[in-house]
């Protein structure tokens, strides 16, 4: 992965750009007139005036012209003059301005001393007592400004939590003077600190509040965006919107991020603020780059903005050298990513010369690290130059006393030595960085160096200590799981590169041929921890908690199978009741294993899509009233690339599709693949499973297996579903092991049978959801077997289902409607008559019954939902809904399914579910086998295979 400029550092640069555009804080009480002239260089100077207030004005002009050393000299004179006059308020004000100039020079100790003296003067009992009432407001104003500057100082040297507290004090002090602009600026500063700490939701709410919008979920509707556009243009509004756009990018709401950042840019342009214009372009470039980054499903999010052009414009327009370097750093890393190496080399030389001009700061430290990382990607042979950049970064960080930056720089130098095979030196640097990170309680850095130390120890042949280092890294990540969005955003956006490999490499180390029972147990726990970490990453919060449970305590007739895809082999851990763990492996490259899984899924699922498959949607242009073009015979209908070849009589988009029109995979397509996967996963323990007289196989599926139905595995004679009930779980530690109470079951049943055209709040383009004619039959048949409310079409609204879920404690909720599970939680949704409920809203809806004392939902059935085709993490949404929404288990489908086949299967499932002697998993198995044995479906696994039960199978 090409390194990008550290996004947490972006907060620092952004803050600097904002404060510089505002200049020094307004000096309250400085009303003495001065005689000013304008020099050709644009710097105001004072002629023949010893007035200290005039000296402060001159210092301000020098500061804003970037002449910081001269500004210091003039402000020192002003400070001495005020001190001689005994004016403690203006002396403290001047000290605060001195601190700003010292910060720009990198003189951090002098800046801290000036701030300390200023605050001591302002807060001393003598000053408070002797300040006349007429100047009490002036004292508070200067105190608020000084606190504001102190917050900037703390932020710049990495003391983010202290900065947040200081800015909160500043806001409270501004409020005492009724200074709304100052209070607004302090709120923006607080949001920047919260963003840097990873509290994106809090930062988002704070920023929305500053622009007058009350919102609890950090989402902005089109109506609210129009309200923002109608508000008067101010610089604080432009900055607040820019910061909000950055937060929206970090939480993955890229379209809204782009909308808000464009508005910020427009305001800055109308106000003719060059610094804010360049900063907005930089932020917009980051969002455009994220939109163009290929996602897990292989699809590229499109944007009209070119990030390279925006980075270049931001660099050219930047009034701050730090922002200029930052934009160029991101530009060069993107050029490397796009393999435009000559352009990257040319720009690299420019950045290297500019980096030397930056004053020592955390900004400069991280810039040096980033430049070194880009250099290694650009020219792997230039190790010496990269090492010098990192050594300078370490020296600067140490001179600043910034232990966090020091730990980060040391570890990166260790990483460089690891890449060049200098293992001993790499180990020493890594251990030094780790000790420092642990000393300052920085787990987000510590886990990286624990992981790095594990790799180095493994390379040196020290397996025992390597296991200990990896174990420490995983434990640190477990502690961090609640803050996976709070750590370095580069980790958040590259989970597969920066977090997942820690777990996989650890498992690979544990599962050697001589693995003992303790190693196997530890490997199993690590895989379950990875599942939890992935779900936390998916939902952007630690929404799940687990308690380890042994399979013996849950079900004596169930086995748990953990397939694990490693770099050079497919490992499987088997957990049987009352038996030690065992494992077996197939030596194959990861690519070959993943390709086989993907080919099997494609061979089955690609045949399932027809014009009325459940879950299908189509976007339409709002302005177009033209009828759809008639498709010629023998062509594929436009079904997002998944359409089957249909005859003319099969082309209707209304009503059921005859079974004769539904294509099916041939045995040549899927059976050899289904048998191959069976050989890998089941065959080695086939006899052992049979001897144990098991009823259920529970799969904790890994990565590429998440979207593959185990029901279709074939032993050469029959499918796996014909021998065992099958269930899925992210891990046994997430299970609520209580079985569903049987007998007379009641359920809330709701669905859509009619086509819907809905414009979602995040889009202006209507989306057409096709009719599901068999839903009505399905719900009415279930209604005849299962008591409870029925909501169909117009009755199935968001408000109605909320009311029904809260009013009556249904143990089962059955939703027959369009829906999708995606690797993006915002694209994981179900459709009601009037709206789309994403996974977070569904979670709130279903959790609400617990808040009013109702029992949790035992079973959530989503009979028309699908996982996004080709999206390897889409099933995370499915798994997450099961446990996060408070449902003990969820039944859903992995791809677009036949409307008619779903109605038949669901009807049979509920008939079986009323039998108190069988489990939910067995009820589903019998329903699937009934379809499998039906002559109409025998050669159609795409119809019966995709139904999966996630969570509690009892």
N, C-alpha and C positions, 0 to 999 in steps of 0.2 A: 504494500500500500504506500503510495506517495505521501510523505508527511505534509501536513498543512500547518499553517501558522496556528499556534496554540490559541484556541478560541477563548479560553479564559483570559489570556493576555489581551485579546481584543477588547475586553472590558476596560483594561487599563488605558489602552490607546484611545478608545472611545471617550473615556472620561477626560483624558488630557485634551482632546480636541474640543470638547464642549467647554471646558473651563477657559481655554485660551481664547475661544471666540467671545467669551463674556468679559475677558480682561480681568484686571484686579477687581476685587469686590468694591462696590461703590463706597466711597469714603463719606460717612455721615458727618455733617458739621463742617466740612471743608469748603466754606463759602467765601473765603477771602479771595478777592479777584487777583489775577496774575497777568502779567504781560507776556504773551507767548508769540513766538514766530515759528514759521515752518521752514526747516532746512531742506535742501534738495533731496536728502536721503529719506525725507518723510518723518524725521524725528523732531519733536518739539523740544526746545531748550529754553531755559529761563535766562533773561537778561537783567542783570543788576538787581536781583531780588533775593534777599536772604530769608524770605518768608518760608518756614518749613512746610507749610501747606503747598506752596508752589513747588518745593523740592519733591514732594510726594507726587504731584502731577507730572513733573519731569521724569521721575522714576517710573511711573506708569507708562509714559510714552516710550521710554527706552525698553522697558519690559516687552511691550506689545510689538516693538520693532525687532525683538530677538537679541537685543544687546544686554544680556543679563548681568555681565560683570560690571558694566557701567551703571546699570540700574541699582545693583548692590551698593556701589560707592555713593550714589546720590541718596538712596534711602537710609544709609547709615548716617549721613549728615542730618537728614531730617529727623531721625530718631534722637540724635544727640541734642538737636535744637528743642524738640518737644520735651525732652528730659530736663533740659535747663529751665524751660518755662514751667516745669512742674505739671504739665498736661499729660496725666497718665493715660487717659483714654486714647489720645492721638498717638502717644508713644506706643501703646499696645497695638493700635491699628497699623502703624508703620512696621512694627516687628512682624506682624502677620504677613504683610506684603514682602518683607525681607525673606521670610520663610519660603514664599512662592518662588522668588528669584533664586534662592539657594537650591531649591529642588530642581530647577531647570539646569543648574550647573552640576548637579549630582553631588552637592555638598550636603549630604543627608544629616550628618551630626550637627552642622551649623543650622540647618533648617529646623531640626528638632529642638535645639537650644532656643532659637528665636520664638518658636511656638510656645515652649514652656514658659519663657519669660513673659510673653504676651498674656497667656492665660493666668499666670500668677498675678500680674498687674490688675487684670480685669476682675478676678474673683477674690482678691485679697479683701479682708474685712475692712481695712483702712480705705480702700478705693470705694467700696460699696457705701461705707458710712459717709465719706466726704463728698461723694458725687451729688451735686445739687439735683433737686427734683426736675429741674429744667433739662438736665442732661441724662436722666435715668434711661430714657428711651434710646439715647445715643449709645450708652454703655451696652445695653442689651443688643442693639444692632451690631456693634463691633464684636461683641461676644459671639453672636450667631455666625458672623463672617469668619471669625477666627476658628470656631469649631468646624466650620465648613472646610477651611484650609487644612486643619489638622486631619480631618477625615480623608482628604486627598493624599496627604502625606502618608497616612497609615495604609491606604489602599495601594499606593505606589510601591511601598516596601513589603507588600504581601501580608499586612495585618488586616485582613478583610473583615473579620468579625468585629475587631475594635473600630474599624472605619464605620461599620453599620451602626454601632452604638453611638459613635460620635455624631453621625449624621442625624440620627434620631433626636439627639440632644439639640442639634442645630435647628431642626424643624420645630421643635417645641419652643425654642427661644425666639425664632422668627414669628411664631404664632403670637407670642406675648407682645410683639411690636406691631402686630397686624400687617406684617410684610408678606403678602400672598405670593409674590414672585420668589422671594427667598425660600418660603416654605415649599413651593412647588419644586424648586431646584433641589432642595434637600430630599424630597420624595423620590425624584429621579435618581439622585445619587444612591439612595437606599436600594432602589430597584437594581441598580448596577451591582451593588454589593451582593444582594440576594442572588442575582444571576450568576455572579462569579462563584458563589458558594454552592450553586446548583439548585437553589430553591426557585425553580422556574415558575411554578404556579403562583407562589407568593409575589414574585417579581411582577408577573403578569397582572395580578389583581391590583398591585400598587400602581402600576403604570396606567391601567384602565381607569383607576380612580382619579389619577391626575388629569386625565382628559375628560372626566365627567361621565364615565360609563360604569355602571354597576354590573359585574359579571362574575360568576362563580367558577366557570369552567374554561376560562382563557380562550373563548371562541367569540369571534366578532361576526355578527350578521351583516348582510348587505345594507340593511336599514341603519345599523349603528355606524357602518363605514360612511354612509352618506351624511349622518349627523356630524361625524368628525370633520368631514369636508366642509360643512357649513359653518363650523366654528371659526372665529377670527384667527388670522395667522399670527403666531408669536414664535420666537426662538425656543422658549421652553417647550411649547407644543411640538415643534419639529424634533427636538431632542427626545422628548418622551416617546413619540411615535417611532423614532429610530431605535431606541432601546427596546420598545415593544416588538418591533419587527425582528430584532435579534433573538428575543426570547421565543417568539413564535417559530423561528427557524430551528432553535434548539429542541423544541418539543415536537418538531416534525410537521407543523402546519405551514407548509411551504407556500401554498397559494395565498393564504392570509398574510404571511410574512411579506410576500412580494407586494400585495395591495397596500399594506401599511407603510412599507418603506418607500414606495413610489409617492405616496401622499407626503411623507416627510421630505422627500427630495423636492417635490413641487413647492412646498412651503418655503424651504430654504432658498430655492431659486427666486421665488417672488420677493423674499426678504433680502435677496442679494447677499447671502452669508457664505462666502467661499469655503470656510472651514466646515460648516454644516453640509454644504453641497458635496464636498469630497468625502466626508464621513458617510453620508447617505449612499453615495455611489458604492463605496466599499462594502457596506452592509448588503446592499442590493446584489453586488457581485457574489458575495458568499451564499446568498439564497439562490441565485441563479445557478451557481455551481452545484449546490445540493440538489436542485431540481434536475440537473442534467446527469447526476451521478446514477449509474446503473444500480437498480435496487435488487433485492434478493430474487425477485421473480423474473429478472432479466429484462424488465421493461424500463425504458428511460423516460423520466418525467420531462416533458417539454416546457420550454419557457421562451418567450420572445426576446429575452435579454441575453446578450453574449457576455459571460463573466470576464473573459479576457479583455474585452473592450472597456468594461466598467472598471476593472482593476487599473487599466492604463489611464483612464480618465481620472480616477481617484488619485493616482500618484501624481499626475500632471497638475491637478488643481489643489493638492494638499498644501495647507499653510503650515502644517506641523511636519517636521522631518520624520518623526516616529510613524505617523500615519503613512507617509510616502514610502518608507522602508517596508512597512507592513503590507501595503498594497502590492509592492513589487515582489515581496517574498511569496505571497499567494499566487501572483502572476507566474513566477518562475516555476513553482511547484505544479501549477496547472499545465504549463508548457511541457514540463517533463512527463506529466501524466498523458499528454496527447502526443508524446514522442516528437515534439518540435524542438529537438536538442540544440541546433545552432542558435535559435532565438533565445533559448534558456541560458546558454553559455554567455551570450552577449549581455543579457540582463543581469546575470550573476555577477559579472565584473563590476557593474554599476553599483549593485547593492553592497558588495564588499567594501568599496571605497566610502560609501555613505555610512556604513555601519560604524566606522571609526569616528565619525563626527557626533554620534549620539552620546549624550551624557550618561554616565553610569546609572543604571536603573534596572529594575526587574524586566522592563520592556526590552532593554538592550541585551540582557542575559538571554531571554527566550528567543530574541531575534537571532542571536549568534548560534544558539542550538538549532533553530530551524534551518538556518543557512547551511550549517554543517550537515544536517540530515539530507537536504536537497543536493548538496555537493556529492555525497556518497552515491545517490541515485543517478546523478548526472555523469560523474566521472569516478567510478569505484577505485581507480588507481590513485586518486589524489587524497590518500589517507592522511598524509602529513599535514596538508592544509586544513582538512576537517578537524584533525586533532588539535591544531593550534587555535582554531575558532572555539572549540570546546574548552580548551585550557584557559583562554581569555574569559570565557563566560564564567568558568569556575572562579577565577581571580576576582572578577567584578562582583559576583554574588557574595563572595566572602568579604570583600571590602564594604559591601552594603550591610553586612550582617544578616542577609536574607538566607536563612537556613533552608527554607523550602526550595528556593531557586538553586542553592548550592547542591542539595541532594539530587535535584533533577538533572543538573549539569554533570555531576560526577557519574551518575548512573548512565547517562548517555555516552560519556566517554568510555565507560566500561563496556557498553554495547558495541561501540566502535572497535575496541580491542577484541571483543568476542568474534566479530565478523572477520577480523584479520588473523584469527587463530592464536592471538597472544593471551592464552587462557589464564596464566598466572596473574598478569597485570590486570586483566579484566576482572578476575575474582577479587583482587584487593580493592579496586575502585568500587565494585558493586557492594562489597561488604561495608566500605566506608559510607557510601550513599545510603545503604539500608539502615545502618545505625543512626545516621542523622535523621532520616525520615521517621524512624520509630521514636526518636527523642522528641521530635516536635509533633508527634501524633498525626502524621500525614499518611493514613492507610492507602489513599489513592495512588501515592507514589511508592509506598513500601511494597505493595503487592507486586509491582512491576519488577522491583529489584530482587524480591524473593523468588519470583519466577525466573529471572535472569540467572540468579545464583544456582537454582535447580538445574538449569540447562548446562551451566559451566561445570557443576559437580558431576553431572551425568557424562559430559564429554571427557572428563578426567577419569572416569571409571569408578567414581565413588557413589554407587547406587544407594547405599543406606542414607548418606547425608543428602543426596539429591531428593530422595523421597521425603525427608524431613523438610527440605526447603519448599518443595511443591505443596506439601501439606500446609505449611505456614501461609503460602500464597492463597490457597483455596479457602482457608479459614479467614484470612483477611478479606477476601472477596465476599464471603458469607456475611461478615460483619458489615460490609459495604453495600450489601444487596438492597437495603432500604434506601441507599443513596446512589443507586446506579446511575441516576440522572444527575446526581450531585457531584460526581467526580468529573475529571477532565472530559469535556464534551467529545474529544477525539475518541475516548473509550466508548462513549455512548453511541456514536455514529459508526463505529467500526467494531461492533461486538464480536463479529466473527474473527477479526484479526487481533483484537487486543484482550479479549476475555475468554472466549470459547477455547482457544488453543491451550490455555493454562490447564483446563480440566482434561482435555483430550490427551495432552502430553503426559499428564500425571497418570491417567488410566493406562496409557501405553507402558509407562514405567512399572506400574503395579502388576499388569497382566503379562508377565514373562512366563516362560514355560515352567519355571520352578515356583510359581506363585503359591503361597500358602493360604490357608483359610482366612487369615487376617487381611492379607492383601486383597483377596476377592471381596470380602465384606467392605473394605475401604473403597475399592473400585466401584462397587455398587452404590455406595453412599455418595461418591463423587459424581457419578452420572446423575443421580437424583438431584444433587445440588445444582448441576448444570441445568436441569429442567427448570428448577425454581428461578435460577438466574435469567434464563431465557424469557420466562414469563414476566419477571420483573422488568426486563429490558423492553418487552413487547408493550406492557401496560404503562411504562414510564413511572412506575411506583412499585413498592414492595407490597403487593396486594394479597400475598398468600403466606400463610405460616404453616409449618409442617411439624408433625410429631412422628418419630420413627415407629413403625408398626411391623411386626413379623407376620409373614403370610399365614403362619399357623394360627395366629390370633384372629384372622379374618375369615379364612375359608380353608378347611382341611381338604377340599377337593379342587383346589386351584393351584396352578403353577404360575410363577412370574418369570417372564423372559425379557432379558435386557440385551438387545442387539446393539453393538457399539462399532461404528465405522471408524477405523484408525487409518493412518497413512499407508500402511503396507499390509493390512489384514482386516478381516471382519471377525470381531470377537463376540461371543455370546456368553452371558452369565445366566445360569438357571437357578432359580430358587424354588425348592419343593418343600412342602410341609414336613416338619420333623426330619429334615435331612440337611447335611452341610451343603454350602454353595459349591457349584462346579462351573467350569468354563471350558469352552472349546473354541477353536479358531480355524478360519480358512485364510490361507495366505494369498491375498490378491491386492493389487493396487487399488487405492480408494476410488480412483476414477472409474475403474471397471465395475466395481460394486455399485457405485451410484448410477452409472449408465444402465446397468441391468434393472435396478429398481425403477428408474425413470421410464425405461422402455416398456416394462410390464404395466405400469400405471397408464401410460399413453396407449398401449395396445387395447386396454379395456375402456378407459374413460373417453377416448376420442370417438368411440362409436356411439356414445350415449346422447349426443346432442342432436336435437331436432327442433323444429320451430316451436314446440310447446314444452320443451324440457323445463322443469321447474328451476327457478333461479335465474332465468335468462332475462337480460335487459337490453335495451337499445336506446342510444342517444339519438335525438332528432334535432334538427336545426329549427329554432322557434319561428324564423321568418318564412320557412318553406311550407307552401300549401299544396305542392305538387304531389300527385299520387306516386307511390313507390313504383320503380321500374319493374316490369315483368321479367322474371328470370327465365332464361332459355333452358330447355331440357338438357339434363346431363351436367349442369353446372352446380357449384356449391352455393347454397344460400349464405348471406353475410351473417355468420354467427360467431363473430370474433375469431375466425380462423379455425373453428372446431366443427364446422358443419359437415354433415354426411351428404353423400351424393343421393339426391332424391328424385324419384320419378315425378311426372307432372301432377298426378293425382295426390301426391304427398306434399304439395307445396303450400297448402293453405296455412295461414297464420292464425286461424280461428278453429276452435274445436279440437277434439282429440286426434292424434295421429294414429292411423291404423297400425297394428303391430306388424303388418306386412311391409310397412314403410320404414320400420326401424331397423337400421343395419346392425350387424353384429360382428364382433371380431371372430375370425376363424381360429380353429385350434392351432394352426400354424403361426398365428400372430401371438397368442398369449400363453398357450399351454406349455411350451418348452421353457418359457421364462418363469411361469408359475412353478414349474417343477424344479427349476434351477434354484430359485429362492428357497423352496422347501428343503432342498438338499443342504443348503447352507444353514438354515435356521432350526429346522426340526429333525431332520434325518439322524444326526448324531445322537439324539436322545429319544428317538422314536419309541424304542422298546421300553425304556425307563418310564416314559410318560404313560405308556399303556399299562405297565405293571402297577403304577400308582393309582390306577382307576380314577383318573382325574376327570372332572366335568368341564372345567373352564381354563383357558389359557389367557393370562393377562400380560399384555405387551407394554413395556415402557420403551416407546419407540424413539429412535435417535435420528436426528437430522433428516436425511433423504428418505427415511422410512415413514415419516410423519403422515404423508398423504397417500400411502399405499395400504389398501385393505388386506389384512392378513387372511380374511375369509377365502380369498381366491387362491391361496397356495395349494398346490396339488401334489399328491404322492404317487401319481401314475395311475391310480384307480379312482380316487375320490378327492373332493375338496376338503380343506381343513375344517371348514364350517360344518361339514357333515359329521365330523368326529367330536368336535369340541365347541362349546360356546366361547365367544371371543370378546374380550373387553380391552380397553386402553386406559392408561392413567399416566400423568406426568411423573408419578412416583407414589409409592405406598404411603409415604409420610403425608400425602395430601388427602388421604381417604378418610371419609366419615363412614365407619364400617357398619352402621346400622342398616338392616335390610328394610325394604319397603313393606309396610303393613299391607296384607292382602285381604282378600274377601271382597267387600263392596268398595271399589275404588271410585273416588270422585275426581273430576278433572275440569279445569277451565280450558275450553276449546275455542280457538279463534283462527280465522284465516281469510284469505282473499281468493275468490274464484274469478273475479273480473279483472280485465286489464286496467292498469293505472298509469297515468302520465303525471309525474310530479317534478316540480322544480325544487331542488334541494336548496337549503339556505346558503351553501357554499358555492353555488353555481347559478348561472343564468340560463343554462341549456336544459330544457325539459328532458327527462329520462322516462322512456316507456317501458313499463314492466308488463310482460305478456299475460294473457288470461291463463288461469289454471282451472279448467272446467271440472276436473275430477276432485277438486278440493271440497266442493259442496257435498258430493257423494261420500267422500272420505269422512268428513266431520259428522254428517248425519248418521252414517253407519256406526261410528264410534259412539255417538250420542245414544244410540239404541242399546249399547252395551255398558257404557260408563256414564254415571250420573254427573251432573254439573252444568254450568252455564255454557252457552254456545253463542259466539259472536262472529257473524259472517258479513263480509264486505263493509257496508256503511256503518254497521254496528262495531266494527273492529277499529276503533280509533285509539290514539295514545291515551287520551283522558279516560275512555271507558275501560280499557284493560287495566289502567292504574287503579281505578275504583274497584274493579272486580277482584284484583289480586289482594288488595288491602281489606276488602270486606269479608271475604269467605276464605277459610284456610284450605284451599285445594292442595292436595299433595302432589298433583300432576298438572303441569301446564303444557298444553299441546298447541303449537303455533304452525299452521300450514300456510306459509306465505313465502314470498321471495326473501332471500337473504344471502349474505356472503361472508366468508371468513377469509381474511387477508393478513399479510405480514404487517400491514399498517392498521393499527387498532381503529383509526378513524374510518377505514373502509370495511370494517367488520360490523355488519348491521343486519337488522330485520326490518321488513316493510309493514307499516300499518296503512289503513285507508288514507290517512291524512299526512303521514310523515315517515321519516326513516329514523329508526332508533339505532344508534351505534352501540358498540359493546359497553361503553361506559354508561350510557343512558339506560341500557337494558339492565346493567348491574344495579344502578340506582333504583330502577323500577322494582326489581325482584328483591333487593335487600330491604326495601321499605317495609315489607311485611314483618321482618324480624324486629325492626325498630318499634313496631306497635305490638310486639309480643306474640306474633304468629309463628308457627313452626316453619322451618326452612322448607323449600321446595324439594321434594324427593326426586322428581324426575322432570326434566325440561326436554320436550320433544320439539325439534325444529325440522319439520318434514319437507321443507322445500328449499333448504339452504345448501350452500356448496362451499368448498374451499376453492380459493382462486387458482385457476389452472396454471401449473408451472411454478407456483409460488411455494418454495420449500418451507417457509415458516408460517404458511397460512393456517395450518392445523393448530398452531399456538393459540389462535383466536378461539378455535373450537374447544381446545383443552381448557383455556382460561375461562371461558363462559361457564363451563361445568362447575369449576370450583370457586371462581371469584363471585359469581352471581348468587352464591349461597345454595345452588342446586347440588344435591348429592351426586347426581349423574345427569348426563346430557346425551340424547340420541339425535344424531344428525347425519348428513351425507357428505361425502368427499368430493362429489362433482355433480354437474347437472344431471338430473334424474328424470325418468319417465313419469309423467303425471299419473297415468293409469296404473303403472306398476307400483308407485308409491302408495296410492289409495288402497290397493290390494294388500300390500305388505303391512301398512299401518292397521288396517282392519284386523288382520290376522294376529298382529302383535298384541293388540288390546284384548283380543279373545283369549290369548295365552296368558296374558298378564293377570287375569282374574284367578288363575290357578295358584293357590297359596303354597303349593309344594315345589315350585320352580323359581329360579332367580330371574331377574330382569334380563340378564345375558342369555339365559336359556330360552326365555320367551322370544327374544329377538332371533336367536338361532333357529328356532322352530319356524318362525315366520319366513326367514330367509330360505330355509330348506324347502318350505312349502312352495315358494316361487321357483326354486331351483328344480324341483321335481315336476313342476307344471310343464307340460309339453310345449307351451307357448314361450317359456323362458329358459328352457334347458341349455341352449347355446347362447344365452345372453347374460353373462356375468355382470355386464354393465348395469343391469337392472336390479339385481339382488345384492351385489357385492359391496356397494359404496356406503351402506348403512353401518355406522359405528357407534358403539356405546362407550362414552368416556366418563370415568369416575367410578363410583360404587356400582359394582355389577350384581350385588346380592338382591 
